[in-house]
């Protein structure tokens, strides 16, 4: 079993902003150096006790309530701590999200955290979301399964918001068995999750080919066409396989619809039906009402972790449309893709690569050329091994983009940041941070919706000195080279969210956990 990487031995401070009835004030507290998340969980197990964070939140809420009674406040509070609807009870759903354009390393943090969770879930996207985890030199690549599957005690749920290509999913399960990982009784798929068929994937490819040089850069995994079937209300769901006659009728109708819509598309309906009939018993064994399951697990006091897929800038609503995925990788997908209320959410952890990458088409303000050996772009690409888990495509690389991160933070409300692959910057003489956007001489206050504007912004950079020391063995923040520390603290200052986890290498243990409740100004 994996052992958590604990926080720094140095004492940390917690900061909570509260507005009092007689004026603004700040509440400070010193936390015990050993007061890590593990200890928080232990305290929460006692119903008669509360964590320091929970007490501070309660104080803040009581102050706010007094303001409302006196007519002097709006009832809102500001806090640097993870919000929780049930502070001090230990109950809550924590979420790991991608904060950039994907491929940030969410799976690794989920793998680390999942060792202490009872339930791990996927809520959106499909097999287009690749997560790679390295354990004892063995590389695991997951596409539909939650990365928490490596915790042999955790339930793994594929929620109703996910679109599932069953052949790929079953192959993924088979590969687990080949690596000695037991999943029996631990993996469940929502009966409401929609199905991706082979012809959805064929249509995905045809649509991309039609666009020519204006292609979107999809993974051609059929995700968009499957969501289209869902929205057009002619799709099929995993639970439909439990009534094969119904499934067969609907499948024939859906296949006919696609062959009429895409001349030249050929679907061997009988072969496909025979395949789905053959796998139906196996699929039925893992099909369940995951909405009821998740909510019951919550009521039973179980710890639930949600693994986001894709990332904020690929969100169908908030991303660089139309160069986006076909779902909502933002925090809202947890509610719609798992069937839980917002009152049950707790920590929201944004995963941020120490630089930026993007796969496929679309504007990328801080992009660097990957042409000349020794240049920063080539360094990031080669040292970072920036190739897609799902497609194998080379990723575009660039400097960290603060305006983009602030936009992502505004949408998702990150309570802490997981900064990954800081080790990739090692060896660069200088590192840059994209600090602001200017368009036609004027600073932009937010991420523009217009791709014309975003594609032509002038990025204002801040340059910091680099470092050459190997950081892969560092396990506390203080062990990092001074210039590396300065870079991290500057990023933290610019985005205004605590950077809790720091990835210093590719392996499972190569993570620094700074713990909870320390001051942003340190």
C-alpha positions, 0 to 999 in steps of 0.5 A: 500500500502506498504511503502518503508523502507528508507535509513539511516539518516546518510549522504552517499557518492558516489564514481565514478572512472574515468580515465582522459586524464592527469592521474587517478582521483577519483570523490567524491560527498556528497549526501543529506541524504534524497536522496533515490531511491524514490527521484531519481525517482522524479528527473528523472520525470523532463526532464530538470534535472538529478540525481547526479548519472546520472551526474557523469556517464555522466562526466565519459563518457565524460572523456572517450570520450576525452581519445578516441579522444586523443588516450589515452584510451580504452573508458571503464569506471569503476563505482560502480553505476547502469549502465543505457543506459538512465541516468537521464531519469528514463527509464530502466529495473531493475533486481533481480537475484539469486546469489547463488544456489537459494532460496535466497529470491528474491521474498521478494525484488521484492515484496518491489520494485514492489510497485514502478514499473509499470511492473513486469516480469518473463523471464525464468524457470517454476513452479520449481521456488518457491517464498514465501512472508509473508504479514500480517501473510499470506504466499503467494507461487508463482511458475509461477506468478511474485511476483509483483502481490501483487502490485495491480497497476502493470502489471505482465508478463510471458515472452517468455523464461518461460515454462508454465504448464497451469493447475498449472498457472490457479490454481495459479490465482484461489488462488489469487482470493481466497485471495481477490487479483484481477488480471483481466487485469493485468496478461499476458502470452507470446504467444511465451512461451512454454507449459509444459504438464503432460507427460513432468512431467512424463518423468522428473520423469522417467529420474530421476529414471533411474539415480538412485544414480546419479540423478540430483535432479530436481523438477520433474516439467517437466521443462527440458523435456519441454525445450528439446521439445522447442530445438527439435522444436516439442514443443507447445506454449501458442499462439498455443491454439488460433488455436485449429486445429493446436494445436490438430495436434501438440499435437498428434504428440508430445504425440506420440513422447514421447510414442515412446521414453519412453516405458511404458509412457501412455498419455490419448491424448483424455482426455488431448485434451478435457482439453486444449479445455476447458481452451483455451478461458480463456487462450486466454484472457491473451495471448498477444505479450509480446515482443511488450507490454514490449518494448512499456511500456519502450518507454512510460516511465514505470518502469519495474522490472524483477524477476529472477528465480533459480540462477547463480549456477543453470545456464545451461551454468555457473552453476555446470553442469549437476546439474543445471536447464534447462534455463539461470537464469543469466542476459542474460535471460532478453534479450532472455526471454523478448525480450528487448535490452541490452541498456534498462537494468539498475540496476542488483540486486544480491540476496545473503543469509547471508549463503549458501543453496542448494537443490538437488545434486551437489558439495557444497564447504562450506556445513555443516553437519546437524546432531547434535543439536547445531551445525552450520549446524543444526542451519542454517537449523532449524532457517532458516526453510530451506525447499524448497517452491516447493518440501518441500525438506530439503535444504543443508546448509553451510557458505557464499562462496565468490569465488562463489559470485565473479564468480556470480558477474563477470557473472551478473555485480551486481550493488547492493546486497540484503543480506537476512536472516542475522537474521538466524545467530543470536545466533551463537558464531562465523560466518565463511566466505569461503574466498578462494579455494585451490586445491592440495595446489594451490589457484584457481582464479575462479570457476572451471568447473570441478565438480571433482575439485570443489567437492574436493577444500579446503575452506579457512575460515575467522572467525568473532565473532557472536551476540545474539541480536534480530535484527528483529526490526532494520530499519537502519544499525546503529541499528544492533549489531556491530558484525553484522555490521562488518560481513556485511561490510566484505562481502561487502568488499570481493565481491566488490559490495555495500550491499544495502538491508539487510533482518533482519526477515521473514516479509514484513517490516523486511528489511533495505534499505541503499539507493543509492550512499554510499561509499564501504569503510565506 
